[in-house]
């Protein structure tokens, strides 16, 4: 069929295409740099696709990755290769149109005549990698997402920086909240999981943390605010994940789900502010939506280190021609798992797990009774 799909193992070092799929995340450039250096040591030829699958499938053009491209990029946020959430060849579509789109996508890959794809991304990118694998395209995955919700790995590059950004925001809100005796609501990202919200709330000393995994009762948050007031503390900090919902409501959406794309979440903080105001008119509530600040900026040392470890291991998998796998972190060690074994369901916060118990132990209100 194609050189890529029908190729038999050979002794020559492989030629691979590297791309960063989905949204950007701090640490991506560290992963690109590490993969390039490690691959070069194995005499692997590395090309790159610009703007994820949009560049790969839209124009079917590759550019060689050179050493000057990866110099000085460790402290940079984003991705030097660009990112895109578009051009998913497996997006749900109707009948013949979907079949034609997949065929065109595969033909574009065939025209590139590379031995495999190295895809840095989250659950969407890994789902595409699985689909391509079923068509015979050889893929290796590098896990990245600020949400930290990719299953089969204990950590993804990007979340540590996002949590650090959210924690610094909590630190900053403390002073203004206390000065004006206000309730400050901080809305953070994380989609349908509460990893960012819960970790930042604990690290920043928030008074309440509302996460998607635990539907909340706003009356419990009000009770926490009043409890603090009885102790002479007339301000409170509440962190809420963008996918959080009250026990009687739904998630807040900026944009509904469409074919191939999930709903775009947003507005949870303002909804909570309205709920609190309806229950307790005695406190002034202000909302801060952290938004894409969590994606940008200089990655933390932890994200740079993890991304570098992921990138070098991905290069080793390429050198050994062990395609069809995703790099993972397990028990603090770098490993890999078959892409077919990466669950489609996200890795969520355990409502009765250690992190939740830790939050409760230091007095953080989670909006519901312990389970």
Long-range contacts (C-beta under 8 A, 24 or more apart in sequence): 1-110, 1-136, 2-109, 2-110, 2-113, 3-110, 3-113, 4-109, 4-110, 4-112, 4-113, 4-114, 4-115, 4-116, 4-136, 4-137, 4-138, 5-110, 5-135, 5-136, 5-137, 6-136, 7-115, 9-321, 13-42, 13-43, 13-44, 13-45, 13-319, 14-44, 14-45, 14-114, 14-115, 14-116, 14-318, 14-319, 14-321, 15-44, 15-45, 15-46, 15-47, 15-113, 15-114, 15-115, 16-44, 16-45, 16-46, 16-47, 16-114, 16-115, 16-116, 16-117, 16-118, 16-140, 16-318, 17-47, 17-48, 17-49, 17-56, 17-62, 17-112, 17-114, 17-116, 17-117, 17-118, 18-46, 18-47, 18-48, 18-49, 18-65, 18-81, 18-117, 18-118, 18-120, 19-48, 19-49, 19-52, 19-53, 19-55, 19-56, 19-81, 19-117, 19-118, 19-119, 19-120, 20-52, 20-79, 20-81, 20-82, 20-83, 20-120, 20-121, 20-144, 21-52, 21-53, 21-83, 21-84, 21-119, 21-120, 21-121, 21-122, 21-124, 21-125, 21-128, 22-52, 22-83, 22-84, 22-85, 22-121, 22-122, 22-124, 22-125, 22-145, 23-83, 23-85, 23-122, 23-145, 23-146, 23-295, 24-77, 24-78, 24-79, 24-83, 24-295, 24-296, 25-122, 25-144, 25-145, 25-146, 25-156, 25-157, 25-158, 25-159, 25-161, 25-162, 25-295, 26-77, 26-146, 26-157, 26-158, 26-160, 26-161, 26-162, 26-295, 26-296, 26-297, 26-298, 26-299, 26-300, 26-303, 27-144, 27-157, 27-158, 27-160, 27-161, 27-299, 27-303, 27-304, 27-306, 27-307, 28-78, 28-79, 28-81, 28-83, 28-120, 28-144, 28-157, 28-158, 28-307, 29-70, 29-73, 29-74, 29-76, 29-77, 29-78, 29-79, 29-80, 29-299, 29-307, 30-73, 30-74, 30-157, 30-299, 30-303, 30-304, 30-305, 30-307, 30-308, 30-311, 31-120, 31-142, 31-144, 31-157, 31-307, 31-308, 31-310, 31-311, 31-314, 32-65, 32-70, 32-73, 32-79, 32-80, 32-81, 32-120, 32-311, 33-70, 33-73, 33-74, 33-308, 33-311, 34-307, 34-308, 34-309, 34-310, 34-311, 34-312, 34-315, 35-118, 35-142, 35-311, 35-312, 35-314, 35-315, 36-65, 36-67, 36-69, 36-70, 36-311, 37-70, 37-312, 38-311, 38-312, 38-314, 38-315, 38-316, 39-315, 39-318, 39-319, 40-67, 41-315, 42-315, 42-316, 42-318, 42-319, 44-315, 44-318, 44-319, 47-112, 47-114, 48-81, 49-81, 50-81, 50-82, 51-81, 51-82, 51-83, 51-84, 52-81, 52-82, 52-83, 52-84, 52-85, 52-86, 52-87, 52-121, 52-125, 53-84, 53-86, 53-87, 53-88, 53-89, 53-128, 54-84, 54-86, 54-87, 55-82, 55-84, 56-87, 56-108, 56-109, 56-112, 56-117, 57-87, 57-89, 57-104, 57-105, 57-108, 57-109, 58-87, 60-108, 60-109, 60-111, 60-112, 62-112, 62-114, 74-304, 75-298, 75-299, 76-298, 77-161, 77-295, 77-296, 77-297, 77-298, 77-299, 78-295, 78-296, 79-120, 85-124, 85-261, 88-124, 88-128, 88-260, 89-128, 89-131, 89-132, 90-127, 90-128, 90-131, 90-260, 91-259, 91-260, 91-261, 92-259, 92-260, 93-259, 93-260, 102-135, 106-135, 106-137, 109-137, 116-140, 116-318, 116-323, 118-142, 118-314, 118-318, 120-144, 121-145, 122-147, 122-149, 122-150, 122-156, 123-149, 123-150, 123-151, 123-344, 123-346, 126-150, 126-326, 126-339, 126-342, 127-344, 129-326, 129-339, 130-339, 130-340, 130-342, 133-324, 133-339, 133-340, 138-323, 138-324, 139-323, 139-324, 139-339, 140-314, 140-317, 140-318, 140-322, 140-323, 140-324, 140-325, 140-326, 140-327, 141-325, 141-326, 141-327, 141-339, 141-342, 142-307, 142-310, 142-311, 142-314, 142-326, 142-327, 143-310, 143-326, 143-327, 143-328, 144-307, 144-310, 146-189, 146-190, 146-196, 146-294, 146-295, 147-189, 147-190, 147-191, 147-193, 147-195, 147-196, 147-346, 148-190, 148-193, 148-195, 148-196, 148-347, 149-190, 149-191, 149-192, 149-193, 149-195, 149-346, 149-347, 149-348, 150-342, 150-346, 150-347, 151-342, 151-343, 151-345, 151-346, 151-347, 152-326, 152-328, 152-337, 152-341, 152-342, 152-343, 152-347, 153-326, 153-327, 153-328, 153-329, 153-330, 153-337, 154-328, 154-329, 154-330, 154-331, 154-332, 155-306, 155-329, 157-299, 157-303, 157-306, 157-307, 157-310, 158-295, 158-299, 158-303, 159-195, 159-196, 159-303, 160-299, 160-300, 160-302, 160-303, 160-306, 161-294, 161-297, 161-298, 161-299, 161-300, 161-303, 162-188, 162-189, 162-196, 162-294, 162-295, 163-195, 163-196, 163-199, 163-200, 163-203, 164-300, 165-290, 165-293, 165-294, 165-297, 166-196, 166-197, 166-199, 166-200, 166-204, 166-239, 166-290, 166-294, 167-199, 167-200, 167-203, 167-204, 168-204, 169-200, 169-204, 169-288, 169-290, 169-293, 170-200, 170-201, 170-203, 170-204, 170-205, 170-206, 170-237, 170-239, 171-204, 173-237, 173-288, 174-204, 174-205, 174-235, 174-237, 177-235, 177-236, 177-237, 178-235, 180-235, 180-284, 181-234, 181-235, 181-284, 182-235, 182-283, 182-284, 182-285, 182-286, 183-225, 183-235, 183-236, 183-238, 183-276, 183-283, 183-284, 183-285, 183-286, 184-235, 184-236, 184-237, 184-238, 184-285, 184-286, 184-288, 185-238, 185-239, 185-240, 185-269, 185-272, 185-273, 185-276, 185-285, 185-286, 185-287, 185-288, 186-237, 186-238, 186-239, 186-240, 186-269, 186-288, 186-290, 187-240, 187-241, 187-242, 187-266, 187-268, 187-269, 187-270, 187-287, 187-288, 187-289, 187-290, 188-239, 188-240, 188-241, 188-242, 188-290, 188-294, 189-241, 189-242, 189-290, 189-291, 189-294, 189-295, 190-241, 190-242, 190-243, 191-242, 191-243, 191-262, 191-265, 191-346, 192-243, 192-251, 192-346, 192-348, 193-241, 193-243, 193-346, 193-347, 193-348, 193-349, 194-241, 194-243, 194-244, 194-348, 194-349, 195-349, 196-241, 196-294, 197-239, 197-240, 197-241, 197-244, 198-349, 198-355, 198-356, 198-359, 199-355, 200-239, 201-239, 201-359, 201-364, 202-355, 202-358, 202-359, 202-362, 202-364, 204-237, 204-239, 205-237, 206-237, 206-238, 206-239, 206-364, 207-236, 207-237, 207-238, 207-363, 207-364, 207-365, 208-236, 208-237, 208-238, 208-239, 208-364, 208-365, 208-366, 208-367, 209-238, 209-239, 209-240, 209-359, 209-364, 209-365, 209-366, 210-238, 210-239, 210-240, 210-241, 210-244, 210-268, 210-272, 210-366, 210-367, 211-241, 211-244, 211-349, 211-366, 212-241, 212-243, 212-244, 212-245, 212-251, 212-348, 213-348, 213-349, 213-350, 213-351, 214-351, 214-356, 214-366, 214-367, 214-368, 215-245, 215-246, 215-247, 215-367, 215-368, 216-244, 216-245, 216-246, 216-247, 216-366, 216-367, 216-368, 217-246, 217-247, 217-367, 217-368, 218-246, 218-272, 218-275, 218-276, 218-279, 218-367, 219-279, 220-365, 220-367, 220-368, 221-272, 221-276, 221-365, 221-367, 222-276, 222-279, 222-280, 223-365, 224-365, 225-276, 225-280, 225-283, 226-280, 236-283, 238-272, 240-268, 240-269, 240-272, 241-268, 242-266, 242-268, 243-268, 244-268, 244-272, 246-271, 246-275, 246-367, 247-368, 309-334, 310-334
